[in-house]
Amino acid sequence: MVFKLKGVYVLAISPMKKSDKTLDFKALERNLNHFIDAGVNGIVVGGTYAEYPSMNYEERVELFSNAKEIINKRVPLICCTASSNPAEALKLSKKAKELGVDGVMVTAPYVSEVRQDDIIRFFEYLSSNVDIPIFIYNSASIGISLSPQTIEKLAKIKNVKGVKHGSTNIRELIEVNTLVGKEIAILPASDSIALGGLGIGLPGFTSTNANFMIEEFVKFYNEFTAGDLVAAQKRFYNWQPIWDLAKKFGQPAMVKAAMEIVGLDSGPVRLPFKTLGLDDKKEIEQVIKKTMG
């Protein structure tokens, strides 16, 4: 399936069973169907806030396989195959291709003193050894940021089809889009700049908060693309308390607490994160009621 990165892509969290914190595939099926029914344009599974660093290889592959079976080509599915070990990233990416997913999301290798040229070699290695669309995650949270010039070079690699860009600097996103926007898709990683991203011509955005408020993000995107900017702006600015919660409690703990509140209980988080308690959940519930009605 050839697809274009466009619209709202939910960064699906990984539901866990309360009893032993193993993956809960019944909850995953409910969640993914909920996103699709709400009109999401695409789904990413197994990403950073989906707690992949706490998973072993077998768990990650099982997550990919179940997501592929559940989604069944209804929307594009991207699986995060990130690893600082090139051989493991390739092994996961080959497995994702074997399963028939639509693309893979990969960060730069997060090792000390990795240079921009090292990052280019890493993605050339992946692209030359597995023929699958690659969606690069430029994640500042791993301590490595890809310069616009590096992204321009990466865009020339055969299978690189897009960048999930972690910068919240609109000027930087404009520079990147100017350099490569005609060749690959640039999507903001943070929904807190979704309005600005769409405003400068980016084709969509990714969102973790969409796990518990997917209808809101779909409405926002549809309002913006239909030209109803007043409605889109009003909806967007109403979400500020949600972003404040994310900053206060951290991800993915806040999102999992919010999902429980809206009836999509997805269990606890794994270490090093801490599952939020009742008082924290009450605060989140009050904000959700005020923000989303």
VOPAGU-2260 file (C-alpha; in pm, 1 decimal, decimal comma):
REM VOPAGU-2260
SITE   aa  ch    i         X         Y         Z
SITE  MET   A    0       0,0       0,0       0,0
SITE  VAL   A    1     140,5     336,7    -102,6
SITE  PHE   A    2      17,3     612,0     123,5
SITE  LYS   A    3      82,2     975,2     194,9
SITE  LEU   A    4     132,3    1100,7     548,7
SITE  LYS   A    5    -162,0    1333,5     588,2
SITE  GLY   A    6    -411,5    1425,9     857,3
SITE  VAL   A    7    -434,9    1309,5    1217,7
SITE  TYR   A    8    -205,5    1024,2    1319,9
SITE  VAL   A    9    -268,8     893,3    1670,3
SITE  LEU   A   10      37,1     771,0    1860,5
SITE  ALA   A   11    -141,9     476,5    2015,7
SITE  ILE   A   12     -37,7     388,5    2369,2
SITE  SER   A   13      17,3      23,6    2462,4
SITE  PRO   A   14    -257,5    -107,7    2693,7
SITE  MET   A   15    -131,6    -315,8    2986,0
SITE  LYS   A   16    -309,6    -564,4    3210,2
SITE  LYS   A   17    -340,6    -446,8    3569,2
SITE  SER   A   18    -251,7    -790,5    3703,0
SITE  ASP   A   19      96,8    -827,0    3553,6
SITE  LYS   A   20     153,9    -534,4    3314,0
SITE  THR   A   21     163,8    -761,7    3009,7
SITE  LEU   A   22      18,0    -628,0    2685,6
SITE  ASP   A   23    -362,8    -621,2    2679,0
SITE  PHE   A   24    -468,9    -698,9    2323,2
SITE  LYS   A   25    -842,6    -685,7    2392,3
SITE  ALA   A   26    -801,4    -326,0    2506,2
SITE  LEU   A   27    -579,6    -258,5    2203,9
SITE  GLU   A   28    -855,2    -380,7    1971,1
SITE  ARG   A   29   -1113,2    -161,4    2142,3
SITE  ASN   A   30    -884,6     142,7    2125,9
SITE  LEU   A   31    -783,1     103,7    1761,0
SITE  ASN   A   32   -1142,3      48,9    1651,3
SITE  HIS   A   33   -1241,7     359,0    1850,4
SITE  PHE   A   34    -980,3     570,3    1669,6
SITE  ILE   A   35   -1087,8     444,6    1328,1
SITE  ASP   A   36   -1457,7     494,4    1400,7
SITE  ALA   A   37   -1379,6     853,0    1503,4
SITE  GLY   A   38   -1216,8     925,4    1167,4
SITE  VAL   A   39    -842,8     908,9    1238,0
SITE  ASN   A   40    -625,6     920,7     925,0
SITE  GLY   A   41    -351,9     685,6    1045,8
SITE  ILE   A   42    -215,7     501,5    1348,8
SITE  VAL   A   43     135,2     463,0    1491,6
SITE  VAL   A   44     195,6     178,6    1738,3
SITE  GLY   A   45     491,0      91,3    1956,5
SITE  GLY   A   46     636,8     441,4    1987,3
SITE  THR   A   47     815,5     612,8    2273,8
SITE  TYR   A   48     499,8     695,4    2473,0
SITE  ALA   A   49     376,2     346,5    2387,6
SITE  GLU   A   50     659,9     232,3    2617,1
SITE  TYR   A   51     861,1      34,8    2362,7
SITE  PRO   A   52    1186,3      78,6    2562,9
SITE  SER   A   53    1031,2    -146,9    2830,6
SITE  MET   A   54     943,4    -418,6    2577,0
SITE  ASN   A   55    1152,9    -705,9    2446,5
SITE  TYR   A   56    1172,0    -799,5    2078,8
SITE  GLU   A   57     895,6   -1060,4    2103,3
SITE  GLU   A   58     654,3    -816,8    2268,9
SITE  ARG   A   59     715,1    -553,4    2005,0
SITE  VAL   A   60     652,0    -799,4    1722,4
SITE  GLU   A   61     336,6    -928,2    1894,6
SITE  LEU   A   62     213,4    -569,4    1924,3
SITE  PHE   A   63     278,2    -507,7    1552,3
SITE  SER   A   64     107,3    -831,5    1453,0
SITE  ASN   A   65    -204,9    -769,3    1660,1
SITE  ALA   A   66    -233,9    -409,1    1541,0
SITE  LYS   A   67    -203,0    -521,8    1178,6
SITE  GLU   A   68    -476,1    -782,8    1222,1
SITE  ILE   A   69    -709,0    -540,6    1402,4
SITE  ILE   A   70    -667,6    -248,0    1161,0
SITE  ASN   A   71    -686,4    -472,9     854,0
SITE  LYS   A   72    -595,5    -199,2     601,9
SITE  ARG   A   73    -873,5      37,7     713,5
SITE  VAL   A   74    -617,3     313,8     775,1
SITE  PRO   A   75    -238,8     324,1     732,3
SITE  LEU   A   76     -43,2     154,6    1012,8
SITE  ILE   A   77     308,0     264,7    1103,7
SITE  CYS   A   78     507,8      56,1    1351,7
SITE  CYS   A   79     791,5     204,3    1555,6
SITE  THR   A   80    1101,4     -10,8    1501,6
SITE  ALA   A   81    1343,7     227,5    1670,3
SITE  SER   A   82    1656,6      91,5    1831,0
SITE  SER   A   83    2003,5     228,9    1889,8
SITE  ASN   A   84    2130,1    -107,1    1766,2
SITE  PRO   A   85    2118,9     -93,3    1384,3
SITE  ALA   A   86    2086,1    -471,7    1357,0
SITE  GLU   A   87    1784,0    -475,3    1589,2
SITE  ALA   A   88    1619,2    -181,6    1409,9
SITE  LEU   A   89    1665,9    -368,1    1083,0
SITE  LYS   A   90    1536,9    -696,5    1227,3
SITE  LEU   A   91    1223,5    -524,2    1357,0
SITE  SER   A   92    1174,0    -337,5    1029,1
SITE  LYS   A   93    1204,2    -658,7     828,3
SITE  LYS   A   94     947,1    -820,4    1056,1
SITE  ALA   A   95     714,5    -522,0    1011,1
SITE  LYS   A   96     744,6    -558,7     632,9
SITE  GLU   A   97     678,4    -931,9     659,2
SITE  LEU   A   98     361,6    -856,6     856,2
SITE  GLY   A   99     247,2    -618,3     582,6
SITE  VAL   A  100     234,9    -290,3     773,0
SITE  ASP   A  101     243,7      34,5     576,8
SITE  GLY   A  102     562,1     184,7     716,2
SITE  VAL   A  103     805,3     204,4    1006,0
SITE  MET   A  104     897,5     491,3    1236,1
SITE  VAL   A  105    1261,1     504,7    1344,4
SITE  THR   A  106    1459,5     747,8    1559,0
SITE  ALA   A  107    1823,9     828,1    1507,2
SITE  PRO   A  108    2053,7     592,5    1705,0
SITE  TYR   A  109    2063,8     733,0    2057,5
SITE  VAL   A  110    2425,4     671,8    2152,8
SITE  SER   A  111    2686,1     913,5    2284,3
SITE  GLU   A  112    2868,0    1135,7    2038,6
SITE  VAL   A  113    2669,2    1018,4    1738,2
SITE  ARG   A  114    2725,7    1267,0    1456,5
SITE  GLN   A  115    2497,9    1382,4    1177,3
SITE  ASP   A  116    2695,2    1175,7     921,7
SITE  ASP   A  117    2656,1     869,4    1146,1
SITE  ILE   A  118    2280,4     920,7    1143,2
SITE  ILE   A  119    2275,5     938,3     763,4
SITE  ARG   A  120    2472,4     610,4     745,3
SITE  PHE   A  121    2224,7     450,5     986,5
SITE  PHE   A  122    1923,5     531,7     768,4
SITE  GLU   A  123    2108,6     440,3     447,1
SITE  TYR   A  124    2175,5      99,9     607,1
SITE  LEU   A  125    1808,5      50,0     689,0
SITE  SER   A  126    1683,9     163,5     349,3
SITE  SER   A  127    1929,4     -51,1     155,2
SITE  ASN   A  128    1837,4    -364,5     351,7
SITE  VAL   A  129    1458,3    -344,8     379,9
SITE  ASP   A  130    1219,6    -201,1     121,4
SITE  ILE   A  131     955,0     -32,2     334,0
SITE  PRO   A  132     850,9     334,7     379,3
SITE  ILE   A  133    1056,8     491,2     660,1
SITE  PHE   A  134     917,0     768,0     877,7
SITE  ILE   A  135    1203,9     930,7    1067,5
SITE  TYR   A  136    1130,2    1056,4    1419,1
SITE  ASN   A  137    1341,5    1361,8    1493,6
SITE  SER   A  138    1305,7    1334,3    1869,9
SITE  ALA   A  139    1478,8    1593,1    2084,7
SITE  SER   A  140    1391,9    1381,7    2390,2
SITE  ILE   A  141    1667,4    1130,8    2304,1
SITE  GLY   A  142    1926,1    1408,0    2312,3
SITE  ILE   A  143    1987,5    1415,2    1936,9
SITE  SER   A  144    1835,4    1667,7    1700,2
SITE  LEU   A  145    1855,3    1643,4    1322,9
SITE  SER   A  146    1949,2    1970,0    1158,8
SITE  PRO   A  147    1746,3    2092,5     859,9
SITE  GLN   A  148    2051,1    2023,2     643,8
SITE  THR   A  149    2072,9    1664,4     768,3
SITE  ILE   A  150    1701,9    1613,7     699,6
SITE  GLU   A  151    1760,3    1747,3     347,1
SITE  LYS   A  152    2020,9    1473,6     295,2
SITE  LEU   A  153    1801,2    1205,7     455,9
SITE  ALA   A  154    1513,6    1299,1     223,4
SITE  LYS   A  155    1725,6    1178,5     -69,8
SITE  ILE   A  156    1739,6     822,9      69,3
SITE  LYS   A  157    1515,7     593,2    -132,4
SITE  ASN   A  158    1266,0     474,7     130,7
SITE  VAL   A  159    1249,4     784,3     351,7
SITE  LYS   A  160     895,3     916,0     308,0
SITE  GLY   A  161     847,8    1151,6     601,4
SITE  VAL   A  162     970,1    1304,5     926,0
SITE  LYS   A  163     786,9    1325,7    1254,5
SITE  HIS   A  164     952,4    1644,4    1375,2
SITE  GLY   A  165     986,5    1697,0    1748,8
SITE  SER   A  166    1072,8    2065,3    1733,5
SITE  THR   A  167     812,0    2312,6    1858,3
SITE  ASN   A  168     998,0    2593,1    1683,2
SITE  ILE   A  169     773,0    2695,8    1394,6
SITE  ARG   A  170    1058,0    2876,0    1221,4
SITE  GLU   A  171    1262,1    2554,1    1214,8
SITE  LEU   A  172     964,8    2362,1    1072,8
SITE  ILE   A  173     928,6    2626,6     801,1
SITE  GLU   A  174    1296,0    2584,7     710,0
SITE  VAL   A  175    1266,5    2204,8     695,2
SITE  ASN   A  176     947,3    2220,2     490,5
SITE  THR   A  177    1107,8    2466,0     251,3
SITE  LEU   A  178    1399,2    2229,6     197,2
SITE  VAL   A  179    1217,1    1896,6     163,3
SITE  GLY   A  180     840,0    1951,7     180,7
SITE  LYS   A  181     793,5    1868,6    -186,5
SITE  GLU   A  182     978,6    1536,9    -151,7
SITE  ILE   A  183     863,2    1400,7     186,6
SITE  ALA   A  184     595,5    1478,1     444,9
SITE  ILE   A  185     682,1    1676,8     758,1
SITE  LEU   A  186     446,3    1624,9    1053,1
SITE  PRO   A  187     480,4    1798,5    1390,8
SITE  ALA   A  188     531,8    1546,0    1669,3
SITE  SER   A  189     352,8    1764,6    1923,7
SITE  ASP   A  190     -18,9    1836,9    1895,3
SITE  SER   A  191      49,6    2159,2    2087,4
SITE  ILE   A  192     166,4    2313,4    1758,6
SITE  ALA   A  193     -87,8    2141,9    1532,9
SITE  LEU   A  194    -252,0    2473,5    1445,3
SITE  GLY   A  195      78,5    2636,8    1358,1
SITE  GLY   A  196     190,2    2332,7    1160,5
SITE  LEU   A  197    -121,9    2326,1     947,9
SITE  GLY   A  198     -99,5    2702,9     912,7
SITE  ILE   A  199     244,9    2683,9     748,4
SITE  GLY   A  200     127,3    2414,6     510,5
SITE  LEU   A  201     227,4    2089,1     680,8
SITE  PRO   A  202      -7,0    1803,0     582,7
SITE  GLY   A  203    -102,3    1687,5     932,2
SITE  PHE   A  204      29,7    1607,9    1278,2
SITE  THR   A  205      77,2    1328,3    1529,7
SITE  SER   A  206     -79,4    1319,9    1874,3
SITE  THR   A  207     -55,5    1118,7    2195,1
SITE  ASN   A  208    -342,3    1311,0    2356,3
SITE  ALA   A  209    -562,2    1186,2    2071,7
SITE  ASN   A  210    -572,9     854,0    2256,2
SITE  PHE   A  211    -841,6     998,3    2485,5
SITE  MET   A  212    -974,1    1286,1    2274,2
SITE  ILE   A  213    -954,8    1161,9    1916,9
SITE  GLU   A  214   -1293,0    1311,0    1824,9
SITE  GLU   A  215   -1164,9    1655,1    1921,0
SITE  PHE   A  216    -857,7    1629,8    1700,7
SITE  VAL   A  217   -1051,6    1495,9    1403,1
SITE  LYS   A  218   -1304,2    1781,1    1433,8
SITE  PHE   A  219   -1020,0    2032,5    1459,0
SITE  TYR   A  220    -847,1    1896,9    1148,8
SITE  ASN   A  221   -1171,0    1886,5     951,1
SITE  GLU   A  222   -1259,6    2243,3    1055,0
SITE  PHE   A  223    -918,0    2368,7     950,1
SITE  THR   A  224    -914,1    2190,5     613,2
SITE  ALA   A  225   -1271,0    2304,7     542,4
SITE  GLY   A  226   -1159,5    2664,9     590,3
SITE  ASP   A  227   -1346,8    2724,6     916,5
SITE  LEU   A  228   -1046,3    2879,9    1086,3
SITE  VAL   A  229   -1244,4    3051,4    1360,5
SITE  ALA   A  230   -1388,8    2721,0    1479,5
SITE  ALA   A  231   -1051,5    2544,1    1451,8
SITE  GLN   A  232    -874,1    2817,3    1646,9
SITE  LYS   A  233   -1138,5    2822,2    1918,3
SITE  ARG   A  234   -1117,0    2445,0    1961,6
SITE  PHE   A  235    -735,8    2444,3    1959,5
SITE  TYR   A  236    -691,7    2715,2    2222,2
SITE  ASN   A  237    -942,2    2541,3    2446,3
SITE  TRP   A  238    -692,4    2255,1    2488,4
SITE  GLN   A  239    -429,2    2453,7    2681,4
SITE  PRO   A  240    -525,2    2294,9    3017,8
SITE  ILE   A  241    -466,6    1951,3    2862,6
SITE  TRP   A  242    -109,8    2042,6    2767,3
SITE  ASP   A  243     -56,5    2180,9    3117,1
SITE  LEU   A  244    -159,4    1842,5    3257,8
SITE  ALA   A  245      81,2    1661,0    3027,7
SITE  LYS   A  246     363,8    1882,1    3149,4
SITE  LYS   A  247     266,4    1836,4    3514,8
SITE  PHE   A  248     214,7    1458,7    3520,5
SITE  GLY   A  249     421,8    1344,7    3222,3
SITE  GLN   A  250     348,8    1106,3    2940,2
SITE  PRO   A  251     232,8     833,3    2907,9
SITE  ALA   A  252     102,9     828,2    3266,3
SITE  MET   A  253    -131,6    1124,8    3214,6
SITE  VAL   A  254    -276,1     982,1    2893,9
SITE  LYS   A  255    -343,1     641,6    3047,8
SITE  ALA   A  256    -517,2     807,9    3342,7
SITE  ALA   A  257    -727,6    1017,0    3103,3
SITE  MET   A  258    -818,9     709,0    2900,7
SITE  GLU   A  259    -953,2     541,2    3212,8
SITE  ILE   A  260   -1165,3     850,3    3283,2
SITE  VAL   A  261   -1322,4     852,6    2933,9
SITE  GLY   A  262   -1400,5     480,2    2941,7
SITE  LEU   A  263   -1096,8     346,0    2754,7
SITE  ASP   A  264    -911,6     196,1    3051,7
SITE  SER   A  265    -570,9      86,8    2925,0
SITE  GLY   A  266    -412,0     -16,4    3251,0
SITE  PRO   A  267     -94,7      93,4    3425,7
SITE  VAL   A  268     239,3     216,0    3297,8
SITE  ARG   A  269     563,1      23,1    3329,9
SITE  LEU   A  270     879,3     138,2    3501,8
SITE  PRO   A  271    1037,9     387,6    3499,5
SITE  PHE   A  272     697,1     559,2    3485,4
SITE  LYS   A  273     451,0     568,9    3774,1
SITE  THR   A  274      78,2     504,9    3741,2
SITE  LEU   A  275    -114,0     807,0    3871,6
SITE  GLY   A  276    -321,0     789,6    4190,1
SITE  LEU   A  277    -679,6     887,9    4267,3
SITE  ASP   A  278    -609,9    1252,6    4355,1
SITE  ASP   A  279    -421,4    1305,8    4029,7
SITE  LYS   A  280    -698,6    1137,1    3832,9
SITE  LYS   A  281    -959,6    1362,1    3994,9
SITE  GLU   A  282    -765,9    1668,5    3878,3
SITE  ILE   A  283    -741,3    1528,1    3526,6
SITE  GLU   A  284   -1112,2    1443,8    3524,7
SITE  GLN   A  285   -1205,7    1800,0    3619,1
SITE  VAL   A  286    -994,2    1939,1    3333,6
SITE  ILE   A  287   -1141,0    1692,2    3083,9
SITE  LYS   A  288   -1496,4    1784,2    3182,9
SITE  LYS   A  289   -1420,4    2154,1    3151,4
SITE  THR   A  290   -1227,3    2118,0    2824,7
SITE  MET   A  291   -1432,6    1859,6    2636,0
SITE  GLY   A  292   -1772,5    1891,1    2801,7
